[in-house]
Amino acid sequence: MTTMYDPPHPGESIRDSLEATGWTVTECARRLGIPRGDLSRLLNGRADISPAMAMALERIGWSNAEFWMRRQASYNLAQERLRQSAA
């Protein structure tokens, strides 16, 4: 039997990193080279980390792209398990 768990959206980790740097959302988006709205959606759990976003995070030194892609895949899989167990 698989243990169900509900991990946080990866955007929460990015929000923590953002707060640790003291950057605003606008400043972080500029450094990542993405629109501010895209980053805001990610931080609020309304968007997934795309491969391009994972590469941007790697570029600014926030781990590597594979780490972020694994985090997103783990989150998505956990959410699907929760959906299917509720059905």
Biopython code that builds the backbone (N, CA, C, O; Angstrom):
import numpy as np
from Bio.PDB.StructureBuilder import StructureBuilder

atoms = [
    (1, "MET", "N", (0.841, -1.178, 0.000)),
    (1, "MET", "CA", (0.000, 0.000, 0.000)),
    (1, "MET", "C", (0.888, 1.245, 0.000)),
    (1, "MET", "O", (1.886, 1.303, 0.719)),
    (2, "THR", "N", (0.525, 2.221, -0.796)),
    (2, "THR", "CA", (1.274, 3.454, -0.901)),
    (2, "THR", "C", (0.801, 4.440, 0.153)),
    (2, "THR", "O", (-0.401, 4.627, 0.341)),
    (3, "THR", "N", (1.733, 5.062, 0.834)),
    (3, "THR", "CA", (1.398, 6.084, 1.810)),
    (3, "THR", "C", (1.043, 7.364, 1.067)),
    (3, "THR", "O", (1.799, 7.818, 0.209)),
    (4, "MET", "N", (-0.100, 7.943, 1.394)),
    (4, "MET", "CA", (-0.508, 9.191, 0.760)),
    (4, "MET", "C", (0.129, 10.364, 1.509)),
    (4, "MET", "O", (0.157, 10.395, 2.739)),
    (5, "TYR", "N", (0.616, 11.285, 0.768)),
    (5, "TYR", "CA", (1.122, 12.503, 1.367)),
    (5, "TYR", "C", (0.821, 13.651, 0.437)),
    (5, "TYR", "O", (0.576, 13.461, -0.755)),
    (6, "ASP", "N", (0.841, 14.836, 0.991)),
    (6, "ASP", "CA", (0.494, 16.032, 0.243)),
    (6, "ASP", "C", (1.654, 17.021, 0.356)),
    (6, "ASP", "O", (1.626, 17.917, 1.199)),
    (7, "PRO", "N", (2.680, 16.859, -0.498)),
    (7, "PRO", "CA", (3.829, 17.755, -0.409)),
    (7, "PRO", "C", (3.451, 19.175, -0.831)),
    (7, "PRO", "O", (2.479, 19.368, -1.561)),
    (8, "PRO", "N", (4.204, 20.149, -0.381)),
    (8, "PRO", "CA", (3.927, 21.520, -0.807)),
    (8, "PRO", "C", (4.272, 21.710, -2.280)),
    (8, "PRO", "O", (5.126, 21.013, -2.828)),
    (9, "HIS", "N", (3.605, 22.653, -2.901)),
    (9, "HIS", "CA", (3.912, 23.011, -4.283)),
    (9, "HIS", "C", (5.350, 23.541, -4.325)),
    (9, "HIS", "O", (5.762, 24.248, -3.405)),
    (10, "PRO", "N", (6.117, 23.218, -5.361)),
    (10, "PRO", "CA", (7.502, 23.695, -5.443)),
    (10, "PRO", "C", (7.624, 25.217, -5.382)),
    (10, "PRO", "O", (8.666, 25.741, -4.990)),
    (11, "GLY", "N", (6.575, 25.917, -5.764)),
    (11, "GLY", "CA", (6.607, 27.379, -5.674)),
    (11, "GLY", "C", (6.843, 27.881, -4.268)),
    (11, "GLY", "O", (7.386, 28.970, -4.079)),
    (12, "GLU", "N", (6.438, 27.096, -3.274)),
    (12, "GLU", "CA", (6.682, 27.502, -1.882)),
    (12, "GLU", "C", (8.175, 27.546, -1.577)),
    (12, "GLU", "O", (8.633, 28.435, -0.859)),
    (13, "SER", "N", (8.935, 26.602, -2.111)),
    (13, "SER", "CA", (10.393, 26.609, -1.912)),
    (13, "SER", "C", (11.017, 27.817, -2.594)),
    (13, "SER", "O", (11.941, 28.441, -2.072)),
    (14, "ILE", "N", (10.498, 28.128, -3.758)),
    (14, "ILE", "CA", (11.021, 29.283, -4.485)),
    (14, "ILE", "C", (10.681, 30.560, -3.716)),
    (14, "ILE", "O", (11.501, 31.475, -3.636)),
    (15, "ARG", "N", (9.481, 30.622, -3.154)),
    (15, "ARG", "CA", (9.100, 31.786, -2.339)),
    (15, "ARG", "C", (10.052, 31.927, -1.143)),
    (15, "ARG", "O", (10.471, 33.037, -0.815)),
    (16, "ASP", "N", (10.391, 30.813, -0.494)),
    (16, "ASP", "CA", (11.321, 30.857, 0.633)),
    (16, "ASP", "C", (12.686, 31.389, 0.191)),
    (16, "ASP", "O", (13.291, 32.210, 0.880)),
    (17, "SER", "N", (13.162, 30.919, -0.955)),
    (17, "SER", "CA", (14.448, 31.388, -1.476)),
    (17, "SER", "C", (14.382, 32.868, -1.814)),
    (17, "SER", "O", (15.328, 33.613, -1.559)),
    (18, "LEU", "N", (13.280, 33.286, -2.379)),
    (18, "LEU", "CA", (13.074, 34.690, -2.733)),
    (18, "LEU", "C", (13.138, 35.558, -1.477)),
    (18, "LEU", "O", (13.806, 36.592, -1.463)),
    (19, "GLU", "N", (12.441, 35.133, -0.429)),
    (19, "GLU", "CA", (12.441, 35.890, 0.821)),
    (19, "GLU", "C", (13.841, 35.930, 1.443)),
    (19, "GLU", "O", (14.235, 36.944, 2.019)),
    (20, "ALA", "N", (14.585, 34.837, 1.327)),
    (20, "ALA", "CA", (15.937, 34.786, 1.893)),
    (20, "ALA", "C", (16.883, 35.770, 1.203)),
    (20, "ALA", "O", (17.795, 36.305, 1.833)),
    (21, "THR", "N", (16.666, 36.003, -0.082)),
    (21, "THR", "CA", (17.525, 36.936, -0.818)),
    (21, "THR", "C", (17.144, 38.386, -0.560)),
    (21, "THR", "O", (17.966, 39.290, -0.710)),
    (22, "GLY", "N", (15.895, 38.600, -0.171)),
    (22, "GLY", "CA", (15.403, 39.964, -0.010)),
    (22, "GLY", "C", (14.924, 40.579, -1.308)),
    (22, "GLY", "O", (14.610, 41.768, -1.361)),
    (23, "TRP", "N", (14.868, 39.760, -2.367)),
    (23, "TRP", "CA", (14.396, 40.273, -3.648)),
    (23, "TRP", "C", (12.882, 40.400, -3.642)),
    (23, "TRP", "O", (12.180, 39.644, -2.970)),
    (24, "THR", "N", (12.400, 41.358, -4.394)),
    (24, "THR", "CA", (10.965, 41.439, -4.643)),
    (24, "THR", "C", (10.617, 40.442, -5.745)),
    (24, "THR", "O", (11.506, 39.910, -6.411)),
    (25, "VAL", "N", (9.341, 40.193, -5.934)),
    (25, "VAL", "CA", (8.902, 39.320, -7.025)),
    (25, "VAL", "C", (9.346, 39.921, -8.360)),
    (25, "VAL", "O", (9.787, 39.199, -9.254)),
    (26, "THR", "N", (9.230, 41.223, -8.489)),
    (26, "THR", "CA", (9.629, 41.897, -9.731)),
    (26, "THR", "C", (11.121, 41.720, -9.994)),
    (26, "THR", "O", (11.523, 41.420, -11.118)),
    (27, "GLU", "N", (11.938, 41.903, -8.967)),
    (27, "GLU", "CA", (13.386, 41.741, -9.115)),
    (27, "GLU", "C", (13.740, 40.301, -9.477)),
    (27, "GLU", "O", (14.567, 40.073, -10.360)),
    (28, "CYS", "N", (13.131, 39.341, -8.815)),
    (28, "CYS", "CA", (13.413, 37.938, -9.105)),
    (28, "CYS", "C", (13.006, 37.588, -10.532)),
    (28, "CYS", "O", (13.747, 36.908, -11.241)),
    (29, "ALA", "N", (11.837, 38.050, -10.953)),
    (29, "ALA", "CA", (11.380, 37.779, -12.324)),
    (29, "ALA", "C", (12.364, 38.357, -13.335)),
    (29, "ALA", "O", (12.664, 37.727, -14.350)),
    (30, "ARG", "N", (12.859, 39.546, -13.054)),
    (30, "ARG", "CA", (13.839, 40.170, -13.959)),
    (30, "ARG", "C", (15.099, 39.309, -14.031)),
    (30, "ARG", "O", (15.621, 39.065, -15.119)),
    (31, "ARG", "N", (15.587, 38.852, -12.889)),
    (31, "ARG", "CA", (16.792, 38.018, -12.863)),
    (31, "ARG", "C", (16.572, 36.682, -13.575)),
    (31, "ARG", "O", (17.482, 36.151, -14.213)),
    (32, "LEU", "N", (15.358, 36.148, -13.459)),
    (32, "LEU", "CA", (15.036, 34.885, -14.136)),
    (32, "LEU", "C", (14.767, 35.077, -15.623)),
    (32, "LEU", "O", (14.816, 34.121, -16.398)),
    (33, "GLY", "N", (14.485, 36.315, -16.019)),
    (33, "GLY", "CA", (14.184, 36.599, -17.426)),
    (33, "GLY", "C", (12.788, 36.163, -17.825)),
    (33, "GLY", "O", (12.560, 35.726, -18.953)),
    (34, "ILE", "N", (11.846, 36.286, -16.879)),
    (34, "ILE", "CA", (10.463, 35.876, -17.145)),
    (34, "ILE", "C", (9.508, 37.000, -16.743)),
    (34, "ILE", "O", (9.880, 37.880, -15.968)),
    (35, "PRO", "N", (8.283, 36.976, -17.264)),
    (35, "PRO", "CA", (7.304, 37.975, -16.837)),
    (35, "PRO", "C", (6.967, 37.810, -15.350)),
    (35, "PRO", "O", (6.929, 36.695, -14.831)),
    (36, "ARG", "N", (6.727, 38.926, -14.685)),
    (36, "ARG", "CA", (6.411, 38.918, -13.257)),
    (36, "ARG", "C", (5.182, 38.061, -12.971)),
    (36, "ARG", "O", (5.150, 37.340, -11.974)),
    (37, "GLY", "N", (4.177, 38.131, -13.831)),
    (37, "GLY", "CA", (2.953, 37.355, -13.643)),
    (37, "GLY", "C", (3.212, 35.854, -13.655)),
    (37, "GLY", "O", (2.575, 35.108, -12.912)),
    (38, "ASP", "N", (4.145, 35.407, -14.494)),
    (38, "ASP", "CA", (4.487, 33.980, -14.536)),
    (38, "ASP", "C", (5.079, 33.532, -13.211)),
    (38, "ASP", "O", (4.738, 32.467, -12.696)),
    (39, "LEU", "N", (5.972, 34.353, -12.660)),
    (39, "LEU", "CA", (6.578, 34.007, -11.377)),
    (39, "LEU", "C", (5.528, 34.042, -10.271)),
    (39, "LEU", "O", (5.518, 33.174, -9.398)),
    (40, "SER", "N", (4.662, 35.018, -10.301)),
    (40, "SER", "CA", (3.617, 35.122, -9.285)),
    (40, "SER", "C", (2.722, 33.887, -9.286)),
    (40, "SER", "O", (2.394, 33.356, -8.225)),
    (41, "ARG", "N", (2.325, 33.428, -10.474)),
    (41, "ARG", "CA", (1.493, 32.218, -10.568)),
    (41, "ARG", "C", (2.220, 31.007, -9.990)),
    (41, "ARG", "O", (1.613, 30.184, -9.305)),
    (42, "LEU", "N", (3.503, 30.900, -10.263)),
    (42, "LEU", "CA", (4.296, 29.791, -9.718)),
    (42, "LEU", "C", (4.375, 29.879, -8.191)),
    (42, "LEU", "O", (4.172, 28.882, -7.497)),
    (43, "LEU", "N", (4.666, 31.057, -7.678)),
    (43, "LEU", "CA", (4.795, 31.235, -6.234)),
    (43, "LEU", "C", (3.502, 30.927, -5.498)),
    (43, "LEU", "O", (3.516, 30.492, -4.347)),
    (44, "ASN", "N", (2.382, 31.159, -6.177)),
    (44, "ASN", "CA", (1.075, 30.928, -5.562)),
    (44, "ASN", "C", (0.486, 29.560, -5.895)),
    (44, "ASN", "O", (-0.684, 29.300, -5.613)),
    (45, "GLY", "N", (1.303, 28.677, -6.499)),
    (45, "GLY", "CA", (0.862, 27.312, -6.769)),
    (45, "GLY", "C", (-0.136, 27.180, -7.896)),
    (45, "GLY", "O", (-0.820, 26.161, -7.994)),
    (46, "ARG", "N", (-0.237, 28.188, -8.750)),
    (46, "ARG", "CA", (-1.185, 28.138, -9.861)),
    (46, "ARG", "C", (-0.522, 27.793, -11.188)),
    (46, "ARG", "O", (-1.182, 27.742, -12.226)),
    (47, "ALA", "N", (0.794, 27.556, -11.147)),
    (47, "ALA", "CA", (1.526, 27.165, -12.355)),
    (47, "ALA", "C", (2.614, 26.177, -11.948)),
    (47, "ALA", "O", (3.121, 26.214, -10.827)),
    (48, "ASP", "N", (2.956, 25.302, -12.872)),
    (48, "ASP", "CA", (4.013, 24.317, -12.659)),
    (48, "ASP", "C", (5.361, 24.885, -13.069)),
    (48, "ASP", "O", (5.442, 25.871, -13.801)),
    (49, "ILE", "N", (6.414, 24.248, -12.584)),
    (49, "ILE", "CA", (7.762, 24.579, -13.038)),
    (49, "ILE", "C", (7.965, 23.909, -14.388)),
    (49, "ILE", "O", (7.906, 22.685, -14.503)),
    (50, "SER", "N", (8.199, 24.706, -15.385)),
    (50, "SER", "CA", (8.463, 24.193, -16.728)),
    (50, "SER", "C", (9.959, 23.929, -16.858)),
    (50, "SER", "O", (10.744, 24.389, -16.029)),
    (51, "PRO", "N", (10.360, 23.190, -17.896)),
    (51, "PRO", "CA", (11.796, 23.014, -18.108)),
    (51, "PRO", "C", (12.530, 24.349, -18.259)),
    (51, "PRO", "O", (13.647, 24.499, -17.764)),
    (52, "ALA", "N", (11.915, 25.311, -18.931)),
    (52, "ALA", "CA", (12.547, 26.630, -19.093)),
    (52, "ALA", "C", (12.704, 27.318, -17.740)),
    (52, "ALA", "O", (13.734, 27.940, -17.479)),
    (53, "MET", "N", (11.699, 27.213, -16.885)),
    (53, "MET", "CA", (11.783, 27.816, -15.554)),
    (53, "MET", "C", (12.859, 27.110, -14.731)),
    (53, "MET", "O", (13.618, 27.759, -14.011)),
    (54, "ALA", "N", (12.922, 25.790, -14.836)),
    (54, "ALA", "CA", (13.945, 25.030, -14.107)),
    (54, "ALA", "C", (15.347, 25.489, -14.529)),
    (54, "ALA", "O", (16.240, 25.627, -13.692)),
    (55, "MET", "N", (15.527, 25.720, -15.815)),
    (55, "MET", "CA", (16.825, 26.200, -16.301)),
    (55, "MET", "C", (17.122, 27.608, -15.793)),
    (55, "MET", "O", (18.264, 27.920, -15.457)),
    (56, "ALA", "N", (16.101, 28.456, -15.737)),
    (56, "ALA", "CA", (16.286, 29.819, -15.228)),
    (56, "ALA", "C", (16.681, 29.785, -13.754)),
    (56, "ALA", "O", (17.560, 30.534, -13.328)),
    (57, "LEU", "N", (16.032, 28.915, -12.975)),
    (57, "LEU", "CA", (16.378, 28.783, -11.559)),
    (57, "LEU", "C", (17.810, 28.290, -11.400)),
    (57, "LEU", "O", (18.538, 28.748, -10.519)),
    (58, "GLU", "N", (18.205, 27.360, -12.249)),
    (58, "GLU", "CA", (19.590, 26.871, -12.223)),
    (58, "GLU", "C", (20.557, 28.002, -12.548)),
    (58, "GLU", "O", (21.602, 28.141, -11.912)),
    (59, "ARG", "N", (20.202, 28.802, -13.536)),
    (59, "ARG", "CA", (21.070, 29.888, -13.985)),
    (59, "ARG", "C", (21.364, 30.891, -12.868)),
    (59, "ARG", "O", (22.458, 31.453, -12.818)),
    (60, "ILE", "N", (20.386, 31.124, -11.962)),
    (60, "ILE", "CA", (20.641, 32.076, -10.871)),
    (60, "ILE", "C", (21.207, 31.384, -9.630)),
    (60, "ILE", "O", (21.384, 32.013, -8.587)),
    (61, "GLY", "N", (21.489, 30.085, -9.751)),
    (61, "GLY", "CA", (22.161, 29.377, -8.668)),
    (61, "GLY", "C", (21.252, 28.730, -7.644)),
    (61, "GLY", "O", (21.710, 28.362, -6.562)),
    (62, "TRP", "N", (19.980, 28.583, -7.958)),
    (62, "TRP", "CA", (19.034, 27.948, -7.033)),
    (62, "TRP", "C", (18.889, 26.486, -7.418)),
    (62, "TRP", "O", (17.889, 26.085, -8.013)),
    (63, "SER", "N", (19.884, 25.701, -7.077)),
    (63, "SER", "CA", (19.967, 24.270, -7.352)),
    (63, "SER", "C", (20.126, 24.046, -8.846)),
    (63, "SER", "O", (20.549, 24.943, -9.576)),
    (64, "ASN", "N", (19.780, 22.822, -9.304)),
    (64, "ASN", "CA", (19.918, 22.555, -10.727)),
    (64, "ASN", "C", (18.556, 22.215, -11.324)),
    (64, "ASN", "O", (17.598, 21.929, -10.606)),
    (65, "ALA", "N", (18.494, 22.251, -12.640)),
    (65, "ALA", "CA", (17.218, 22.061, -13.336)),
    (65, "ALA", "C", (16.605, 20.699, -13.032)),
    (65, "ALA", "O", (15.386, 20.586, -12.905)),
    (66, "GLU", "N", (17.424, 19.677, -12.914)),
    (66, "GLU", "CA", (16.907, 18.341, -12.629)),
    (66, "GLU", "C", (16.217, 18.296, -11.272)),
    (66, "GLU", "O", (15.177, 17.654, -11.118)),
    (67, "PHE", "N", (16.792, 18.972, -10.299)),
    (67, "PHE", "CA", (16.182, 19.040, -8.973)),
    (67, "PHE", "C", (14.773, 19.609, -9.062)),
    (67, "PHE", "O", (13.836, 19.043, -8.499)),
    (68, "TRP", "N", (14.618, 20.730, -9.768)),
    (68, "TRP", "CA", (13.304, 21.375, -9.873)),
    (68, "TRP", "C", (12.313, 20.534, -10.656)),
    (68, "TRP", "O", (11.129, 20.494, -10.320)),
    (69, "MET", "N", (12.784, 19.862, -11.697)),
    (69, "MET", "CA", (11.882, 19.013, -12.478)),
    (69, "MET", "C", (11.421, 17.816, -11.640)),
    (69, "MET", "O", (10.261, 17.411, -11.719)),
    (70, "ARG", "N", (12.326, 17.254, -10.843)),
    (70, "ARG", "CA", (11.929, 16.148, -9.959)),
    (70, "ARG", "C", (10.936, 16.621, -8.906)),
    (70, "ARG", "O", (9.969, 15.920, -8.607)),
    (71, "ARG", "N", (11.164, 17.796, -8.345)),
    (71, "ARG", "CA", (10.225, 18.337, -7.349)),
    (71, "ARG", "C", (8.838, 18.510, -7.951)),
    (71, "ARG", "O", (7.836, 18.165, -7.325)),
    (72, "GLN", "N", (8.783, 19.045, -9.168)),
    (72, "GLN", "CA", (7.481, 19.262, -9.804)),
    (72, "GLN", "C", (6.816, 17.930, -10.120)),
    (72, "GLN", "O", (5.617, 17.766, -9.894)),
    (73, "ALA", "N", (7.583, 16.980, -10.641)),
    (73, "ALA", "CA", (7.011, 15.669, -10.958)),
    (73, "ALA", "C", (6.506, 14.968, -9.701)),
    (73, "ALA", "O", (5.439, 14.354, -9.724)),
    (74, "SER", "N", (7.253, 15.052, -8.613)),
    (74, "SER", "CA", (6.817, 14.431, -7.349)),
    (74, "SER", "C", (5.535, 15.081, -6.846)),
    (74, "SER", "O", (4.628, 14.390, -6.382)),
    (75, "TYR", "N", (5.460, 16.381, -6.935)),
    (75, "TYR", "CA", (4.252, 17.096, -6.505)),
    (75, "TYR", "C", (3.056, 16.667, -7.364)),
    (75, "TYR", "O", (1.988, 16.350, -6.841)),
    (76, "ASN", "N", (3.249, 16.662, -8.681)),
    (76, "ASN", "CA", (2.149, 16.295, -9.584)),
    (76, "ASN", "C", (1.676, 14.868, -9.330)),
    (76, "ASN", "O", (0.473, 14.605, -9.325)),
    (77, "LEU", "N", (2.603, 13.954, -9.122)),
    (77, "LEU", "CA", (2.242, 12.565, -8.865)),
    (77, "LEU", "C", (1.480, 12.436, -7.547)),
    (77, "LEU", "O", (0.489, 11.710, -7.473)),
    (78, "ALA", "N", (1.932, 13.128, -6.518)),
    (78, "ALA", "CA", (1.241, 13.084, -5.218)),
    (78, "ALA", "C", (-0.176, 13.647, -5.343)),
    (78, "ALA", "O", (-1.114, 13.116, -4.747)),
    (79, "GLN", "N", (-0.329, 14.722, -6.119)),
    (79, "GLN", "CA", (-1.670, 15.295, -6.289)),
    (79, "GLN", "C", (-2.584, 14.331, -7.034)),
    (79, "GLN", "O", (-3.765, 14.215, -6.709)),
    (80, "GLU", "N", (-2.045, 13.646, -8.025)),
    (80, "GLU", "CA", (-2.859, 12.666, -8.767)),
    (80, "GLU", "C", (-3.242, 11.493, -7.873)),
    (80, "GLU", "O", (-4.369, 11.004, -7.946)),
    (81, "ARG", "N", (-2.329, 11.040, -7.041)),
    (81, "ARG", "CA", (-2.658, 9.955, -6.104)),
    (81, "ARG", "C", (-3.782, 10.379, -5.149)),
    (81, "ARG", "O", (-4.688, 9.599, -4.856)),
    (82, "LEU", "N", (-3.709, 11.608, -4.678)),
    (82, "LEU", "CA", (-4.763, 12.104, -3.798)),
    (82, "LEU", "C", (-6.101, 12.170, -4.523)),
    (82, "LEU", "O", (-7.131, 11.789, -3.967)),
    (83, "ARG", "N", (-6.088, 12.654, -5.768)),
    (83, "ARG", "CA", (-7.331, 12.721, -6.568)),
    (83, "ARG", "C", (-7.932, 11.336, -6.770)),
    (83, "ARG", "O", (-9.137, 11.137, -6.613)),
    (84, "GLN", "N", (-7.068, 10.379, -7.122)),
    (84, "GLN", "CA", (-7.577, 9.034, -7.394)),
    (84, "GLN", "C", (-8.049, 8.335, -6.127)),
    (84, "GLN", "O", (-8.991, 7.544, -6.175)),
    (85, "SER", "N", (-7.414, 8.610, -5.002)),
    (85, "SER", "CA", (-7.854, 7.969, -3.757)),
    (85, "SER", "C", (-9.170, 8.550, -3.270)),
    (85, "SER", "O", (-9.906, 7.894, -2.533)),
    (86, "ALA", "N", (-9.474, 9.786, -3.680)),
    (86, "ALA", "CA", (-10.734, 10.419, -3.276)),
    (86, "ALA", "C", (-11.896, 9.988, -4.153)),
    (86, "ALA", "O", (-13.057, 10.169, -3.784)),
    (87, "ALA", "N", (-11.592, 9.420, -5.310)),
    (87, "ALA", "CA", (-12.645, 9.033, -6.260)),
    (87, "ALA", "C", (-13.309, 7.721, -5.872)),
    (87, "ALA", "O", (-14.214, 7.257, -6.567)),
]
sb = StructureBuilder()
sb.init_structure("model")
sb.init_model(0)
sb.init_chain("A")
sb.init_seg("    ")
for serial, (resi, resn, name, xyz) in enumerate(atoms, 1):
    if name == "N":
        sb.init_residue(resn, " ", resi, " ")
    sb.init_atom(name, np.array(xyz, "f"), 0.0, 1.0, " ", f" {name:<3s}", serial, name[0])
structure = sb.get_structure()
